[in-house]
Amino acid sequence: MRLSTRNQLKGTITDVDLGNVMAIVKVRLDGGDQVVTSSVTKDAAEDLGLKAGQPATVFIKSTEVTIGVD
């Protein structure tokens, strides 16, 4: 599969919390302690068979990116 999304971050799913309609999926990025949290539909999470310990790629496509510094 080829995608136009350039922000592709590899990691491992650490948690999948299935709600009635939506699922919250947490992915720990490779090489560090950063975790990306995504909300997806429950149907999508079930169709993809998402589960803790599974390798995954996070795709980020946004028209706005915020940067913060100390």
C-alpha positions in Angstrom: 0.0 0.0 0.0 1.3 3.5 -0.9 0.0 6.5 0.9 0.5 10.3 0.6 0.7 10.7 4.3 4.3 11.6 5.1 4.1 11.4 8.9 4.4 7.7 9.6 5.5 6.6 13.0 6.1 3.0 13.9 5.4 1.6 17.3 3.5 -1.0 19.4 0.0 -0.9 20.6 -0.1 -0.8 24.4 -3.8 -0.5 25.0 -7.2 -0.7 23.2 -10.2 0.5 25.2 -13.4 -0.4 23.4 -16.4 1.8 24.2 -19.9 1.4 22.8 -19.1 3.4 19.6 -15.5 4.5 19.8 -12.2 2.9 20.7 -9.2 4.6 22.3 -5.9 3.1 21.0 -2.5 3.9 22.5 0.7 3.3 20.6 4.1 3.5 22.1 6.5 4.8 19.5 9.7 2.9 18.7 12.9 4.1 20.3 11.4 6.0 23.3 8.6 6.5 25.8 6.3 8.6 23.7 2.7 7.4 23.3 0.3 8.5 20.6 -3.4 8.2 21.5 -6.0 7.8 18.7 -9.8 7.6 18.7 -11.2 5.3 16.1 -14.5 3.7 15.6 -15.2 0.5 17.6 -16.0 -1.2 14.3 -12.6 -0.2 12.8 -10.7 -1.4 15.9 -12.5 -4.7 15.7 -12.1 -5.1 11.9 -8.4 -4.4 12.2 -8.1 -6.8 15.1 -6.2 -4.2 17.2 -4.7 -5.6 20.4 -2.0 -4.8 22.9 1.5 -6.0 21.9 0.7 -5.7 18.2 3.1 -3.7 16.0 1.4 -0.7 14.3 2.1 2.4 12.2 0.5 5.7 13.2 -0.3 7.9 10.3 -0.7 11.6 11.0 -2.3 13.9 8.4 -3.2 17.3 9.6 -3.6 20.8 8.3 -2.4 22.2 11.6 0.7 21.2 13.6 1.4 22.9 16.9 5.0 23.1 18.3 5.9 24.0 21.9 9.2 24.9 23.5 10.4 25.7 27.0 
